[in-house]
Amino acid sequence: MRHRLTDAAYAGGWSVVRHLPEGVADRSFRTLADQAWRRRGRGVAQLERNLARVVPDATSDELRELSREGMRSYLRYWREVFRLSDLTRQQIVDGFTLDGQDLLAETLASGRGVVVPLPHSGNWDLAGAWFTLTHARLTTVAERLQPESLFERFLAFRRSLGMEVLPLTGGEGPYGTLLDRLRGGGLVALLGDRDLTRAGVPVTFFGEPTRMPAGPAALALASGAALLPATLWFDGRMSRGRIHPEVRPPGTGTKAERVAAMTQSVADVFAREIAVHPHDWHMLQRLWVADLDPARTARWDEAGS
C-alpha cells in the first residue's frame, strides 16, 4: 500500500504540477517546503546536521534559516522536474548555464570519453538534458526504486529528455556498458557524493570521514576517459553549473590507491563548491560515518581486515 501511494503521489505531481501556471506552482512548492521545514521531520533534521559540517561557524538560528532555504531549493528541484518534460529544446538550453563548457567540448571533440561526477545539488536532471542537447548524448545510471512502477516512471522521464539511463542493479550491471560508452568517446554523468556501502571509497569530506562512489574514478582509470567533476546550483530563476579541471590519476600506486586518490580529489572539489552554495545541496540523508550505526561501520572494518 505504501509503495502504491508513493507512486500515485509522483504520478500526481507529473500530471497536475506540469499544468499549473508557473507562478502558482512556484508558490505552492515554496509553501510545501516551508511546511516540511516547520515540521522538522527526520529529513530536515538530518539536513541541518549535514549543513552544520558545511557551515561550522553558523549559529543555531542561522542553521535553521539555511535549512529552510535548503528545503525550498529541494522542492524547487522537484517542481522543475515535474515540468521539465514539457519544456521546449530552446527553453532547456536557455534555462541552464555551464561555466567551463569549453573544456568539456574540447575533450569530447578530441575523441576522448568524459566522466562527470556530480553532487546532489541544483537540478541535475535539467543539466543532463542540457548536456544531451548541446554536447553529446549523456549516459547515466538510475538506482532502482520501489515500487517498480515508480522506477519505470523515472526511467521513462529521463529517457524522454534524450539521456541513456541504465539500471544500477539487475541483469549484468551497468559497468561494462559505461566502459564501452567511454571508450567510444562518450559522456557519462554519475552522482558521486554518497556511497555508504563496503564498495564506497573512504574519503575526508569537510574534515570528517565518509564514503563516496568508486565508479567515476574507476571508469576514468580503466577507459582513459577524462574525469571532469561538475557542480550545480540555482541562481535566481536560472540553473547554473561548472565543469572543473580534470582530476588526473596519480603516476604510481595500485589501482585501488589511484582510485582512492582521485575520489578524494573529487570530494575536495565538491566540498569547495558546496560551501559556496550550501542551501542548494540536497543531502537529506545520513552521509558522514559519525552519523551511522556503529555496527554498520564495524562490518566494514571486518570486511577490510
N, C-alpha and C positions, 0 to 999 in steps of 0.2 A: 504493500500500500504506500509506504513512504517513497519508494522509487517511482511509482506511478505519479504521485503528487509532484515530485521533483520535475519529472519530465513535463507534466502538464503546466507547471509554473514557467519553465523555459519556453514551451510552445506558446503560452500566452504572451510572453514577452515579445517573441518574434512576430506574432500575429497582431498584437494590439499596439505596442510601442512604435512600431515602424510606421503606423498610420497617423500618429499624433502630430500636431504641429510642433515644430522644433522647440519653441519656447515653452509649450505645455509639458513636453517630455523632459526638458531640462529642469523645470521647477519641480516636477513630480519626483524625479530621481534624486534631486537635492533634498527634498523632504524625506524620502525614504532613507537616504544616507544619514540625515540628522536624527531620525527616529532610531535607527540601529545604533548610532553612536550614543544616544542618551540611555538606551537600554544597557549598554556596556556588557554585551554578551561575551562569550569566550573568544570570538574572533577579534573583537575590538580590544579586549584586554591584552591579547597576545600581540596585536599590532602595537600597542603602547609599549609593551616590554621590548619589542624589536626596535622601535624608534628610540627608546632610551639608550640603546647602544649606538645608534647613528648620531644622535644629538645628546651626548652625555652631560652637557652643561645646562640642558633645559630644565626649568623649574617644573613642578607638577602641573601648574596652570598652563605653562607653555606646551607641555607634552600633551595635555588634554586637547588644547586647541589644534595642535599638529595632527593628532589622531582624528579629529573631526574633519580637517582638510583631507586627510588620507582617505576617510570613508567617502567623502564627496568625490574624490578622484577615482576611487574604486567603482563607485556606482556610475560615474561618468563613463568609465570603460564599458560597463555593461550596456548602458544606454546607447553608446555608439556602436557596439557590436550588434545589437538588435536592429539597428537601422542601416548597417554597413552594406548589406547585400542589395539595397535599393539605390545606392549611390551610383552615379554615372562614373565612367572611367575618368573623366575630367575632374569630377568632384573629389575622387580619391587622390588623384595626382596633386590637385591644388590644396588638399587638406593636410598634407604632410610635407615637412621639410627635413632633409638629411644633410647635416654637416659632414664633410669628408667623403662625399659620394664619389669624388674623382678617384680616390684610392680604390674603392670598390669596383668602379667601372674599368679602370686600367688593369686591375688584376684579372678580372673576368675576360677582358679583351685579349690578354696575353695567352689565354687558353688554360690558365691555372684555376683550379677549383677554389672556392672560398667557403669556410665555415664561419658562421656568425653566431656566437653565443650571446644571449640576451638575458637580462634580469626581468623579473615580473614587474615591469614599470611601464607607465604610459599605456599606449594602445598597440600591443604587438600584432594584433590581427590587421589593423589598418596598415602598419608598417609592412607586414608580409604582402598584403595586396599591392601596396605601392612598389615594393621591390619587384614583384612579378610583372607589373605593368611597365616599369621604367628601366629595368636592368636585365633580369633573367627570371625564368620560372623558378620559383623557390620550392625546395623540398623540406619538409619538416616532419616532426613526429608528434602524435597525439596520444596522451595517456588514456587508457581505456576507462571509461566512466560507467557508473551504474545509475540507472538501468541501461541496458544495451541500446534501447531506443534513443536515449539521450546522447550516447556516444555516436550513434549513426547520424544524429541530427547535427552534431558539431563537425563530423567528417564532411557531410554534405555541404554545410555552410562554408567551411574553409576551402573546399574544392571548388565551390561556386565562385570564389574570389580568384581562382586561377592557380592556387597552390597545389602541389602534390603532397598529400598527407598520408603518412604511414602509421599504422597502429604500433604502439610501443610493445605490446605483448600479443601473443597469438601467432601461429604459424612459425616461420623461421626467424622472426625478429627483423628489425629494420636495418641492422648494422651493415649487412652485405649490400643492400640497395643503396644506402647512403654512400658507401665507399665507391660503388660504381658511378654514382652521380658526380662525385668529387673528382674521380679520375678522368671523367669525361668533361671536366671544366665547368661543372655545375655549381649552383649556390645552395647551401644547406644552412638553415637557421634553426637553432635549438635553444630553448630556455635553459639557462645554465647556472642558476643561483641556489639550487636546492636538490640534494640527493642524500637523504638521511637513511641510507642503507649501507650494507657492508661494501657494496660496489662503489660508494661515494669516495672521492679523494679528500683526505684531511687537508684543510686549509685554515689559515688565520684570517678572520673577517671582522673588521672593526675591533681588533685586539683580542678576539676570543675564538676558540676552535669551533669549527663546523665542518660540514662535508658538502662538496659540490660535485656535479656530474663529471665523470672522466671522459664521456663521449666526445665533446668538442675537441679537446686536445688530442685524444687518441685517434680520432678520424683524421685530423690535420697531419699528425705524425705519420700515419700509415699511408696516406694518399699523396702527401707532398703539397696538400692544399694550404692556402694562407689562412691563419687563424686571426680574424679581424673582429674583436669584440665590438658590440654596439650597445648604446644606452638610449633610453627613450624617456620623454617627459611631455607634459602638457604646457603650452604657452598661450594663455588666453584661450581663444577658440581654436587655435591650431594645435596639431600634434607635431612634435619635433623629435629628432634623433641625431645621434652622432656615431660615425664609424671611427674607431680608434686605430692607431698604428698596429701593424702586425705583431703578434706575440710569436717570437721565433723559438724553436726548440733549443735547449742547451746543446753544446757541442759534445758533451760527454755524459756518461751515466747510463743506467739501464733504461729500458723502455718505461717502466713504472716510475722511475725517478724523473725522467724527462716529462712525462705526462703530469706528474705532480707539480713540477716547477712551472709548467705552462698554465696549469689550472690555478695555481696561486697568483700568477701574473694577471689572469683574467679576473680573479677575485679582487685584486688590488684596483683594477680599472673600475669594476662595479662599485667598490666602496667609495672611491673618489667622486664618482658621478652621483651616486645615491645621496651622498652627503650634501650635494648642491641642490637636489630636488627630492628631499626625503618624503614629502607628502604624496609624491607620485609613485612610490614604491609600494606595491600592493601585496605585502607579505603579512597575511593574517594567520599564518601557521607557525608552529614552532620551527626554529631554524638553528639556533645555537645548541651545542651539546649540553650546555649547562641547564637547558630547559627540558631535557629529555629524561625519561625514566632511567635511573642508574642501571637497572637490569638490562636494558637495551644496549647501553654502551659497554657493559661488561661482556655481552655476547660478541661485540666487535673485537674486544681485546682477546677473547678466547679464540676467535677465528683467525686472528693475526699472529697468535703465538705458535 
